[in-house]
Amino acid sequence: MKTIKTLIVACTLVLTSLGTSVSADSSNFAGPYIGIQGSTVGVGVQGTRSGTIVAGSEDVADATTVNAGKTGITVGAEAGYAIPLGSSLLIDIGASYIDGAASLNTSTTDPSAVENVKVVVSDFLTYYIAPTIVLSDTSSLYVKIAATEAQTHTQGDVNNPGDLNGDTFAIGTRTVLESGIFIRAEAGMTDYDNITSQGKGSAGGIPTTTKYAADPKMAYGAISLGFRF
């Protein structure tokens, strides 16, 4: 992640230096806008379960680690405001929302076991800032730095891990037509904080010594269609 942050900072500096030599009109991109967004998403998760199992008359520490991945398509909306800083530089500030859900599951084939757990993540909200360099009267290039959050809830005899937070970094292009309609193409990744939970210790349920953790990461490619006012 430190490498990615360094890369984003370097890209921002490059955009700033380019902005001193590119001759274009940033007013074509400035102002408020709204849009709809379609994304192809790939999610990778490293999940762990730790606790104790009974071996004979003694409790023995037990830990399991699983790596999993999945791809999918999402649809969302975005709104923002691009502020001109000069003839060819802008700062784009906005937010995007995805009304969808993803789940992380741990299960067992033992019908007598109670350790079937699901963590559902939904309502993804991203706040972003994107330094932008105007390449021509219709085309621009930007890097995006964002904070992403989502709601979580659990199914099973475990505590809710709390809302999910992460850092998003991306690079993209935005093309604005004379009519105000724009097309944005973007690629990026989100590194979420770890999800952690443990058993509630209910009668016949999952003991409090059993803990679950997941480290989700997401890479995506997105296309947005919108209108600049």
C-alpha positions in Angstrom: 0.0 0.0 0.0 2.9 2.4 0.7 4.1 1.8 -2.9 0.6 2.6 -4.3 0.4 5.9 -2.2 3.9 6.8 -3.5 2.8 6.2 -7.1 -0.4 8.3 -6.6 1.7 11.2 -5.2 4.1 10.9 -8.1 1.3 10.9 -10.6 -0.2 14.0 -8.9 3.2 15.8 -9.2 3.4 14.8 -12.8 0.0 16.2 -13.5 0.9 19.5 -11.8 4.1 19.8 -13.8 2.2 19.1 -17.0 -0.3 21.7 -16.2 2.3 24.4 -16.4 3.0 23.5 -20.1 -0.4 22.4 -21.5 -2.6 25.0 -23.1 -6.3 24.2 -22.7 -9.5 25.6 -21.2 -10.4 24.2 -17.8 -13.7 25.9 -17.9 -15.0 23.2 -20.2 -14.7 20.8 -17.2 -15.5 23.1 -14.3 -18.7 23.1 -12.3 -21.2 20.6 -10.9 -22.0 17.2 -12.5 -23.9 14.0 -11.9 -23.5 10.6 -13.5 -24.2 6.9 -13.4 -21.4 4.4 -13.2 -21.0 0.8 -14.2 -18.0 -1.2 -12.9 -16.4 -4.6 -13.2 -15.1 -5.5 -9.8 -12.7 -8.2 -8.6 -12.5 -8.8 -4.8 -9.8 -10.8 -3.1 -10.1 -11.8 0.6 -7.8 -13.5 3.0 -9.9 -14.9 5.8 -8.8 -16.5 9.1 -10.6 -18.4 11.8 -8.9 -18.9 15.2 -10.0 -20.5 18.4 -9.7 -23.8 20.3 -10.9 -27.3 19.6 -11.2 -30.2 22.1 -8.6 -32.9 21.5 -9.2 -35.6 24.1 -9.4 -34.0 27.4 -7.5 -30.8 26.4 -8.3 -27.6 24.5 -5.9 -27.2 21.6 -5.3 -24.0 19.6 -6.7 -24.1 16.1 -6.3 -21.7 13.2 -7.4 -21.8 9.6 -6.5 -19.4 6.8 -8.4 -19.2 3.4 -7.8 -17.1 0.4 -10.8 -16.4 -2.0 -11.6 -14.2 -4.9 -14.7 -13.3 -6.9 -15.6 -10.9 -9.8 -18.9 -9.1 -10.5 -20.6 -6.1 -12.1 -22.0 -3.2 -10.1 -24.0 -0.1 -10.9 -23.9 3.2 -9.0 -24.3 7.0 -9.1 -21.9 9.9 -8.6 -22.0 13.6 -8.1 -19.3 16.2 -7.8 -17.9 19.6 -8.5 -14.7 20.4 -10.5 -12.9 23.6 -9.3 -10.5 25.2 -11.8 -7.1 26.2 -10.5 -5.8 27.6 -13.7 -6.2 27.3 -17.4 -5.4 23.6 -17.4 -5.7 22.4 -13.8 -8.7 21.4 -11.7 -9.5 19.8 -8.4 -12.5 17.5 -8.7 -14.4 16.8 -5.4 -17.2 14.4 -5.3 -18.9 11.2 -4.0 -20.2 8.0 -5.5 -22.7 5.4 -4.2 -23.3 1.7 -5.0 -26.5 0.3 -3.7 -25.4 -3.4 -3.6 -24.2 -6.1 -1.2 -21.4 -8.6 -1.0 -21.0 -11.4 1.5 -18.2 -13.2 3.2 -19.0 -16.7 4.4 -17.5 -19.4 6.6 -19.3 -22.7 6.7 -18.8 -26.4 7.6 -20.1 -29.6 6.2 -20.7 -31.0 9.7 -24.5 -30.9 10.2 -24.1 -30.7 14.0 -21.8 -27.7 13.9 -23.0 -24.1 14.6 -20.1 -22.3 13.0 -21.9 -21.1 9.9 -21.2 -17.4 9.7 -22.0 -14.7 7.1 -20.8 -11.1 7.1 -22.8 -9.0 4.6 -21.3 -5.7 3.3 -23.6 -3.2 1.7 -24.3 0.5 0.8 -20.8 1.4 -0.5 -20.1 5.2 -0.3 -16.9 6.8 -1.6 -15.7 10.4 -1.0 -13.0 11.5 -3.4 -10.7 14.2 -4.5 -9.1 14.1 -8.0 -6.3 16.4 -9.2 -7.0 16.8 -12.9 -5.0 18.0 -15.9 -6.8 19.3 -19.0 -5.2 17.7 -22.1 -7.5 19.4 -24.7 -10.8 21.3 -24.8 -12.6 17.9 -24.4 -10.2 15.6 -22.7 -8.6 15.4 -19.2 -6.5 13.0 -17.1 -6.8 12.6 -13.3 -5.7 10.7 -10.3 -8.2 10.0 -7.6 -7.7 9.6 -3.8 -10.7 8.5 -1.9 -12.1 7.2 1.4 -14.6 4.4 1.0 -17.1 3.1 3.7 -19.8 0.5 3.8 -22.3 -0.9 6.3 -21.9 -4.5 7.7 -24.1 -6.9 9.5 -23.7 -10.5 10.4 -25.7 -13.7 10.3 -24.7 -16.3 12.9 -23.7 -16.4 16.6 -21.1 -13.7 16.2 -20.7 -10.0 17.0 -21.1 -7.4 14.3 -17.6 -6.2 13.2 -18.7 -2.6 12.7 -18.8 -0.6 9.5 -16.1 -1.2 6.9 -13.6 1.5 5.8 -10.9 1.7 3.2 -8.7 3.8 1.0 -9.3 4.0 -2.8 -6.7 5.0 -5.4 -7.4 5.3 -9.1 -6.4 6.9 -12.4 -8.7 7.8 -15.2 -9.7 10.1 -18.1 -12.8 12.3 -18.6 -14.1 13.5 -21.9 -16.7 16.3 -21.9 -18.7 17.1 -25.0 -20.0 20.5 -26.0 -23.4 19.6 -24.8 -22.2 19.0 -21.3 -22.4 15.2 -21.5 -19.2 13.4 -20.3 -17.7 10.0 -20.3 -15.3 8.9 -17.6 -13.1 5.8 -17.8 -11.3 4.8 -14.6 -9.2 2.0 -13.1 -8.3 1.6 -9.4 -8.2 -0.4 -6.2 -9.5 -0.2 -2.7 -7.7 -1.6 0.3 -10.2 -2.1 3.1 -9.5 -2.3 6.9 -9.6 -5.8 8.3 -13.0 -7.2 9.4 -12.9 -8.8 12.8 -15.5 -10.6 14.8 -15.9 -13.3 17.5 -18.4 -15.7 18.9 -21.1 -14.4 21.2 -20.8 -17.4 23.5 -24.5 -18.2 23.4 -25.7 -21.5 24.7 -25.0 -24.1 22.0 -23.5 -21.4 19.9 -20.0 -20.2 19.0 -17.6 -19.6 21.9 -16.1 -16.2 22.6 -12.7 -17.8 22.0 -13.5 -18.3 18.4 -12.5 -15.3 16.3 -12.9 -14.4 12.6 -10.9 -12.0 10.5 -10.9 -11.0 6.8 -8.6 -8.7 4.8 -10.6 -7.6 1.7 -9.1 -5.8 -1.3 -10.9 -4.7 -4.5 -9.7 -3.9 -8.0 -12.1 -2.3 -10.5 -12.6 -0.8 -13.9 -15.4 1.7 -14.3 -17.2 3.6 -17.0 -19.4 6.7 -16.1 -21.9 8.6 -18.2 -23.0 11.9 -16.9 -23.8 15.5 -17.4 -21.9 18.7 -16.4 -24.1 21.7 -15.6 
